Amino acid sequence: MYIVLLSGGSGKRLWPLSNDLCSKQYIKLMNHDADPAETGEKCSMLQRVYGQLKGAGLAENTIVCASSAQVELIESQLDNATEVAVEPMRRDTFPAVMLSCAYLLSKKGASPDDVVAFLPVDPYTTGAFFRCIARLGDYIQSTEQTIGLLGGVPTYPSTKYGYIVPEKPETGASAAGENVAGSETPAGNAVSGAGETAAGDLLGVAGFREKPDEAAAEKLVADGALWNCGVFCFRLSMASQWLAPYGVPCDYDTMVADYEKLPKKSFDYEVLEHWKPIVAIRYDDMWKDLGTWNTLTEEMPEHSIGDVTWDSTCENSHAINVLGIPLVVMGAKDMVIAASHDGILVADKHQSSYIKDCLAGLEDASRYEERRWGTIKTIDNDDDDGIKSVTRRIKVIAGREMPCHIHERHTETITVLSGMGKLNVEGTEVDLLAGSTVSIAAGKAHSLRALGSDLRLIEVSIGDTGADEVVK
């Protein structure tokens, strides 16, 4: 079975720490699934989920689907452990799913008979969740033309999640040892034991309900509906029939060129709501979608990250400060405070769920970028008497190299703060030591390599810095 992590979402919901270059799934605020004391550092949602896939023996055949702007960040966080199916543009989950299928068939050597499971990168769950996905894949492998889903058993009538509505007992096969299509469950698919999934946990799916109101949610839970965990599983051969109406073959290179022909729709609306048969497997353990500051802070064991000072009147509040300057919080009740170089958020926890509405008029500019070779932090962006300048703090990881590139419309001066490195300008190498200052004229191809330890420097760019970088 292949696994695809859908990781191409935008960066609005955990602003100001997230942005289009570093969406919420890449922010390192999570504890590892194992004892965090073993690592001594926080991880991102992507890193946590990938670690859980490794623990379930599913990482080897895992790829990530994301935009080109996120490839370096993914490769950096996963240490090049997996491949990325690159979306040429964002067009919702149906095109992303089809592109991933094409990538597996064209680039990974997958067979049309192989099973693929898609899942988001932001579930907060346990290793049992991923073992459940493996069992779902085993079941789908034994069927034809069936889509399998993973449904979480609700712990309360949530209005924030979508629901999978099961078939009623008289219209779907529900007896243990029988699958929803009415045929016998293949040997080996029934798994017993405490907390494990048995054949009787397979349900026929009658439909779906998106984010109901409280009364409707209570009735759904009473009727046995499951939370939709965003996991779906099917044979790769099924993708061709969903692509046929749009005249796009299941070939990766062709699909990249014809990507705009695919509808900008979710896989749920384009396929799931019209497909039969669909089955769901119950997952009865901890699961949460960490999509907002409110839900994320519920799983943060500490109340603050960074330089934060609280007074004694604060209650049920969380603060994240990555600015490197003191943040003092007084009298905060049910608040979330987040401070980064992209902005500062001060919000009631419940109200923070609606942050996208407030960001519509803000400039979408990232001041912090993580690349496979290091990080870039913009600390000043100024236009003084018509002279534009940008000051950045750059770290090149030991042994890594900033790729060769050209700035067509601005010059830059770098000053080394610490570490040693080599600067290559048009084939001429320059040694870099702490205190070294070098200017690079516009139009000059150059690259930078760190030697021995991390190389840290200040870069000052003067001129038009807007989209003038060309990577060679």
Steps between C-alpha positions, in 0.01 A plus 500: 500500500609854422436801726458859381519786750295792370701800611421780257276719715538875535648670804219705650355308791799522735606853402738666579720191539367348178508645149490375140864388517469348846145372548372379835618143443865613497504705821701329774261519794424130550641234726620182331270198532771336710629656820604856401786474749662256257544773239516814711328708232161576352389359167254606230171326421667357189792360699274353767272326249794368296655363819173322579492354149851365559384344824216325312734377224334722236766765435695318229224543239392847613513813283388858567284712268569872536572820307841580355552774760487236777734238350819630665329520838367144472838364394667685786257381768494138379871497411423398139339177625206518259409633156268791422231504231508870413177681417551762227228707670252461785170354377352322806518133593347328194777621264761435772378143545498434125849650464628277780354190335670597174829554683485156662424332167744703288790568736486238777424192292173426676255253344136593422401218738688657790308673778564860601385677816481879526511684830553857620813595690326668793324224699602480865466133576673181611687220327181292500355740241769402249470130572130543428588654161714195421206269576272714285748463215496122541122502469493723190760273337246218521217695332421656164387861442463572872616812682594459865483771766619529858239628743571610854253400770380836639575586860252790493258659246751732331382774265855547363535166319332333206317170556482167318140377507478118508241289323221375718532133603220387269663655191863410560675184606601546858552153641849425621692298243304652206601805300273777383475363146348181638796276421709323758781692658828353370706299744743716688289819481324438828720613785398445857630614834455797730507828311544326162268505199283195441298419188185619676648850510455536123198711414327581175491876440166665419624858476676791664414804710728803518540692829143475632345721764493373857156335484583323174838390638333344805262303275783387273699369795191325640444335159855362488660751262880527503729798480649529151876473559583601142648159412394323179638191333449336157674311220713717270314360196188692607660840433473467121120491504485817711737674260323387182235779493778759486708337228811481720699173504645356821854601404687737730681719243187535285286579802738773615464662157119459498440565870263793436262261320420332830219659704589701805303274733558286804522123460200477732272702271636368170508128588393392849153652498409315180680167541379155597615285668679682780593334827629649823707339768453614860790655685424515870791689652635854537473720190485875449531732202749770608368753250475810718682672787218390728538127430880518482539663842281227653785256426785724615624377840677830565323837510779689328779453247773762479567800723163546675429638849154451654345675796292312756163617358530306170274199446480231229718696261789410268777711349760422232776755449770444236617863481785467747378798704299488826122455487306586818140382541268632773138417578451274199211255526431239229741678268757397242791736428746431218787729400722452195677709239186476285274661762342474844173329587302572817172309497234331705554126450154437357516802273842394368322235290379780271840657438486459121223761485728758664798429273327574170640852479854426621800476271605136454873532565719247676785625718626156599591220260640155562697346212679165464830683550401728790274790598431861395356753744408849377571748778452831312331607177528871428446758226685816599487788249438256217792271595370153577689278741436164662702360789495126564657267753610179326613163631665243273509157666843340538594307188209644296512743209272783395444427127652715229274795419494850351334820619422700189394832655672536834843480659567333831762522771557212741669522839593174672397477866634152579624186333712442191404461136574546133338757273517420129445802272516427128745214564725693741504370857520732801573375853248609760592544866331675793516876426544458122301741281448443128288688244341325202390706200167451323518242224787300656434128546596389850461218753589454866623193689542446876811319622538319831217673687191708427577820312306803626500833322319828443401579142406855393337533157470840330279545195185332370478168683159399370511161320837562336678181612594251231623157612749350261 
